[in-house]
Each structure stands twice: as structure tokens, then as C-alpha cells.
Amino acid sequence: MNEKNIEMINEYNEIYTELLKNTTLFKRGVFSHYHAEGISQDLKNKGFFDANHEIALDGFDKSIKTSDDFNILISKERDKIFEDPKLQTKFNKINKELGKKYLTNFRTIIEKH
């Protein structure tokens, strides 16, 4: 990988890290949107909300009472990060430079570090 690509990745990482700090739900290297989406699906499949259970999340005043509410919350928090114009611009530059086959591994690396 050349120096230009490394610089672009570092710039993306700086923006991503700052955005992640501003989300209440996700924690870098601990709990990502992938984790949240998996848990949401598991709770739905196991009938958690159908049994009238609720989820209280740290940093949120209101408890989650339905699968739809949980999915909406996850989407909103995820969009705060991935819909950011600066992050999208950096991602698109990296995408153009490196090609799509590397992007899945790239996102995994960014989330873990």
C-alpha cells in the first residue's frame, strides 16, 4: 500500500473515531452497529419484546419496548456516523483508490482499532 493510501486511511480513521465518540450506543472495539443489529435480530427471533420485556440502554432516557424501536435507534446512531459527509467523502476516495474487495476488511480493521 502506498503512502497516499495510508494517509487517506488515517484521515478516514480520525473522522470515524471522532464520530464514534459522539454516539451513545456504539463503543469502538467493543460494541458496533453489527453487534447491535445482531442482538436486535436475536431478541426479535426469541420473542423478547413479545414477552413484554424492555431494554434500558446507558445514555438513553427512554427504554426500548419493541423490535422496531430498537432498529430505529440503531439506524439513527449508525447514520450519525456513516452518513457524515466528511466521512463519506474520505470513504469514496478510498473506495476509488483501493477497490471494493478491500472495503469489508477495511471496515473491520477500523472498528477494532
C-alpha positions as CSV (number, residue, x, y, z in Angstrom):
1,M,0.0,0.0,0.0
2,N,1.4,3.4,-0.9
3,E,1.8,6.4,1.3
4,K,-1.2,8.2,-0.2
5,N,-3.5,5.3,0.6
6,I,-2.1,5.1,4.2
7,E,-2.7,8.9,4.6
8,M,-6.3,8.6,3.3
9,I,-7.0,5.7,5.7
10,N,-5.5,7.7,8.6
11,E,-7.7,10.7,7.7
12,Y,-10.8,8.4,7.5
13,N,-9.9,6.8,10.8
14,E,-9.6,10.2,12.5
15,I,-13.0,11.3,11.3
16,Y,-14.6,7.9,12.1
17,T,-13.1,8.0,15.6
18,E,-14.4,11.4,16.4
19,L,-17.9,10.5,15.1
20,L,-17.9,7.3,17.1
21,K,-17.1,9.3,20.3
22,N,-20.3,11.2,19.7
23,T,-22.6,8.2,19.5
24,T,-24.2,7.0,22.7
25,L,-24.9,3.4,21.6
26,F,-21.6,2.3,20.0
27,K,-18.2,1.9,21.6
28,R,-15.1,1.4,19.4
29,G,-13.7,-2.1,19.6
30,V,-16.5,-3.2,22.0
31,F,-19.9,-2.7,20.5
32,S,-20.5,-1.8,16.8
33,H,-23.6,-1.5,14.7
34,Y,-23.0,-5.1,13.6
35,H,-23.3,-6.2,17.2
36,A,-26.4,-4.1,17.8
37,E,-28.1,-5.4,14.6
38,G,-27.3,-9.0,15.6
39,I,-28.7,-8.5,19.1
40,S,-31.8,-6.9,17.7
41,Q,-32.4,-9.8,15.4
42,D,-31.8,-12.3,18.2
43,L,-34.3,-10.5,20.5
44,K,-36.9,-10.5,17.8
45,N,-36.4,-14.1,16.9
46,K,-36.5,-15.2,20.6
47,G,-39.7,-13.2,21.2
48,F,-38.1,-10.9,23.8
49,F,-40.4,-7.9,23.1
50,D,-43.4,-10.1,22.5
51,A,-43.0,-11.2,26.2
52,N,-43.3,-7.5,27.1
53,H,-39.7,-7.1,28.1
54,E,-37.9,-3.8,27.7
55,I,-34.3,-2.7,27.3
56,A,-32.7,0.1,29.3
57,L,-29.7,1.5,27.5
58,D,-27.0,3.6,29.1
59,G,-27.3,7.2,28.0
60,F,-30.9,6.9,26.8
61,D,-33.8,8.2,28.9
62,K,-36.4,6.0,27.3
63,S,-36.5,2.2,27.4
64,I,-36.8,0.2,24.2
65,K,-40.1,-1.7,24.1
66,T,-40.3,-3.0,20.6
67,S,-38.0,-4.5,17.9
68,D,-38.9,-1.7,15.6
69,D,-37.9,0.9,18.2
70,F,-34.6,-0.8,18.7
71,N,-33.9,-1.0,15.0
72,I,-34.8,2.7,14.5
73,L,-32.4,3.6,17.3
74,I,-29.6,1.5,15.8
75,S,-30.2,3.1,12.4
76,K,-30.2,6.6,13.8
77,E,-27.0,6.0,15.7
78,R,-25.3,4.3,12.7
79,D,-26.4,7.1,10.4
80,K,-24.8,9.7,12.7
81,I,-21.5,8.0,11.7
82,F,-21.8,6.7,8.2
83,E,-24.0,9.4,6.7
84,D,-21.5,12.1,7.8
85,P,-20.5,14.0,4.6
86,K,-16.8,14.2,5.5
87,L,-16.6,10.5,6.3
88,Q,-18.4,9.6,3.1
89,T,-16.0,11.8,1.0
90,K,-13.0,10.0,2.6
91,F,-14.6,6.6,2.2
92,N,-15.4,7.3,-1.5
93,K,-11.8,8.3,-2.2
94,I,-10.5,5.2,-0.5
95,N,-13.1,3.1,-2.4
96,K,-11.9,4.6,-5.7
97,E,-8.3,4.0,-4.9
98,L,-8.4,0.6,-3.3
99,G,-11.4,-1.0,-5.0
100,K,-14.4,-2.7,-3.3
101,K,-12.8,-6.0,-2.5
102,Y,-10.8,-4.5,0.3
103,L,-13.6,-2.5,1.9
104,T,-15.0,-5.2,4.1
105,N,-11.6,-5.9,5.7
106,F,-11.0,-2.1,6.0
107,R,-14.2,-1.5,8.0
108,T,-13.4,-4.4,10.3
109,I,-9.9,-3.1,10.9
110,I,-11.2,0.4,11.6
111,E,-13.8,-0.8,14.0
112,K,-11.3,-2.9,16.0
113,H,-8.6,-0.2,16.3
